[in-house]
């Protein structure tokens, strides 16, 4: 019974919120952009882990995962400082345009078979901009649906966005297989991802400039003071966790789980790339 109710609830929630024109426009922006995310990540997996011209090592895999995850830790907490100072509709437009440009830079580096720090920096910049986009989507949602529908809209948006990102990954993988292994195929998959981001920017531009807020009740604080406030909040949070041992134990358990998960992921990639198959046969490893 529960298995039957879950999809029915999702479909009902979706029907309830897509009645709103502004939600549909925001929803279309999210889905197009997250399809681009899936295509982009499929290309990155091939570039970092399964490129014939690269010998994948534990260090290179660890560096790639650091690039993928750092924006969540370093950029995420501070995204709101700037998010509340600019029109969120403009953030959705500009963030997608910037991402499209950065992905084209990554594509150019891939076509040129450039590896190492330049590639890592370009990818890190692109993923960091993505944090602003996703934060902007969340902050914009209350402006396009009624308060009573906010939980429904958030659930539908994030669930569908994740599914579309997975589908985008499948498209990126399939296109990579069709175009052939190597920098040429990976580069064209990245160009497709850039096109998806540019389309998402165009969809976001259809919304009114002031539709998504922010709604100021006074002058926003200076950026430097706001950044200091966020940093102080992080320090206070760490102190709170340290003095409340149940919270510290819970976070330690989660941290240990994620640490072991990371080790297993790196091991799995290296085993399939270098041990179970000939390292030169990247298709078999993939």
Secondary structure, DSSP 4 states (H G I P E B T S, - for coil): -HHHHHHHHHHHHHHHHTTSHHHHHHHHHHHHHHHHHHHHHHHHHHHHHS-TT----HHHHHHHHHHHHHIIIIIGGGHHHHHTTS-HHHHHHHHHHHHHHHHHHHHHHHHTT--SHHHHHHHHHHHHHHHHHHHHHHHHGGGTS-GGGHHHHHHHHHHHHHHHHHHHHHHHHHHHHHH-SSHHHHHHHHHHHHHHHHHHHHHHTTS-TTTT----SSPPPPHHHHHHHHHHHHHHHHHHHHH-HHHHHHHHHHHHHHHHHHHHHHHHHHIIIIISS-TT-HHHH-
